[in-house]
Structure formats: structure tokens, C-alpha cells
Amino acid sequence: MLYLADDEQEAEAVANALMPLSPSDHIVFVPSSDTLPGDSAPASPANIGRRVSALLQLRRLREEPERRPLATIMSGEAAARLYADPAAFDAAPPSLRLGNPIDAAEFATEMEKLGYVADDRVDEPGEVAVRGEVIDIFPADTGLPARIDIADGRVVGIRRYDPATQGTQEPCEVLEIGRAI
């Protein structure tokens, strides 16, 4: 079922009301853009990340027929936006695992193609910083940035950190990196 709400607040409220009634991944909320209609400026990386995350969730559900979504909920404004061709979401997002080989310069180039912006201090979704053997990245579709440690051309550590304090929150073994465009 596709439900088109009058506005963003109603769409989010309906999605939040339905989520407890169904397995959480069967209700997909697709947020609208945070730009004004007719504005030529791009949406914020955080907003793009939330929308891409929802579209990836729909792709995953499409691949597993027994897990079809119960409802996709969006505002009329979100439905009127142009989205990338569904085939653009067929490839899994890039991911890093402990022990994977990595070239920091190639990684930076790949992230730029996905819409990430180089910054000295990574504290906003869609930013990346490559500093020698350390890469900081804030995946556009997650709540926390990650610090990737490299030694001898391999990923030796991945840990989430607080963007305000830069303090480590939790280590992880795999980091999926969603598109920021």
C-alpha cells in the first residue's frame, strides 16, 4: 500500500503509528526533501541519506518476496520528487570490514562519487576526512560517524564516535556506507 499524506508531519506520524503494529521493516517512511520547491540547492546530506536509506530498504524488501512491505508512506511533496532509477539501488552500498584491503586515496575518490564532501572535522552526515592512516566518515544514512584505522593497507579498526566530543561510542566489524547524493 502507498499512503500519500498531506504533509511531512502527517506522513511521519502515520508511519510511527503503524510501525508498532507490524515488523518494523515492513513500514517504509520516505521523507521529503528539505529544500524548498523550485530551489536549485541540493538537499542536505542527512536528508538525502534518510531518503536513500528508505529506498534501499524498499530494494531489500523487493528482493525478498516473502518480506514485501506492508506500506510505503510519504507526503505528496516526497512523491512529486524525482528519484534515481531503481536500478541505481540494485548494487549493495559499499561496505568496509575489519581486515579488508584499503587504499585511502581510492576510498576518498569513491566517496566523492557517492556525494561525500571532504572536511577537516567530520561531524555532519555526508562528510569524509582522510588523514594518513585514519579515515573519518559520517555515512549519510546513519546516526553516528565512524573512524576507520588503517595499517599496512588493511582496515584494522572501525569504531563509531560522537560527532560533538569525538569520543568513541562503539566498535563495529562492518560499516555500510550509503549514498549522499
N, C-alpha and C positions, 0 to 999 in steps of 0.2 A: 504494500500500500504506500502511496506517496501522499503525504499531507502537506499542503501549502498553507502556511499560517499568514495572517495579516501583516505581522512584523516579526522581527528577530526575537523580541522578548517572548511573544506568544509561542513561537516555534521552539525555543529553548525550554519554556515551561511545559509544553506538551511532551517533549522528549524526556525531560526529567520525570514527569508524572508516569510515563509508560515504562521507563527502564526498570523499576522495581517489579513490574508485572510480568516481565519476560527476561530470558537470558540477556545479559547486558549488551552482548554484541549483536543482538537481533534488532535493536533500535538504533538507527543511524541518524544523528543530527548533523546536517550540513550547514555550517554558519554562512552568513552572507559576508560580503566584502566589507572591510572597514573604511573604504574610500567612498567619497560622495558620488552619486550618479553623475556621469559626464566628466568626472575628474580624470585627468590623464596620468596622475601619480599612481604608482603601483600600491597595492595593499601592503600592509606591514608584514614582515616575515612571520611573525607569530600568527597572524590571521591566515596567511597562506598555509602555514604549517597545519593549523586546525582543519582547514578545508581539505588539504591533501590527505591528512590522516583519515578523514571521513571517507574520501574517495578510495583510499587503499583498503579501508575496512569493507567497503562495498565490493571491491575486486576480490578480496579474500572470500567473502560470502558467495560471490558468483562462482568461484572455483569449486565450492563445496555445496552441491545441490541440496544436501540434507540440512544445511545451515543457512538457507535463504533468509534474508532479513524480513522481519515482520512489518517494519515501517521505516520509511525514509522521510524525515521531517525537515522542512526548510521553509523559509519565508518566500514570498513571491519575488522579492528582490534577489534572493540567492538563486532562485530558479531561472531568473532572467539573465544571469551572468553567463559568459562564455567560459567553458571549461575545456581543458585539454582533451584530446581524443582518448577514449577509454583504453586504447591500445598503449598509450603512454604509461599507464599504470600496470600493464601486464608484467613488466620486469620488476623483480623484487628490488626494494630500495637497497642501496649499498649498505654493507654492514662490516664491522670490524670485530675480530675475535682475538682473544689472547693467543699469541704465537703466530698470528698471520704476518706474512712479509708486508712491509710498507715502505714506500718512498715518500717522504714528506712533501717534496715539490710536486710530484704527480698527484698526491692526495689533495693538495691545495688547488691545483688546476681542476681536478674533478669536482671539488666542492663549488668552485666558481661557476662551473657549468650547471650545477644544480641550484644556483641562485644565492649562494652564501657570499657574504661580504667580509673581506679581511678587516680586522680591527685589532688594536693593541690589547684591549681588555674585553674579553668575551663575557657579556652579561645580558645580552638580548638574543632572542631567537633569531636564527639566520646568520649568526656571526661565527667566524673562524679565525684562529691565530696560530701560525706555525712559527715556533721559536726553537730552532735546533732539534733537539730530541724530545720536545714536548709539543703536542698539538692540543689546543683548546677548541671545542666546538659546541655550539648550542643548537642541537637539532631543532628545526623549526616546528616539529610536531611533538615535542616533549616538554616537560615542565622544568627540567634542570639541564645545565650544560655538563659536558664531560671533558675530562683531561686524559689524554692518551700519552702514555710514556713509551718511548721507542729506544731500543738498544740493539745494536748490530743489525739494523734494518728490519727488526721484528717488533710487533706490539707486545710489550711486556707488562703493561698495566692500563686499565681503563677504570676510571672512577668518576662518579657524579660529584658535583660540588655546588655549593651555594653561590649564586652569582653575586650576591652583595658582599659576603665575607670572604669568598674564595676558599672557604674551608671545605674539606672533603666530607661528603654525606654518606656515600656507599660505593663499594667496589662493584664492578659488573664484569662478566666474561664476554658478553656480546653487546655491541652498540649498533642499532639500526639508525640510519641517517636518512630522514625524509627530505623531500624536495623543499626548497624555499622559493620556488617560482611556480 
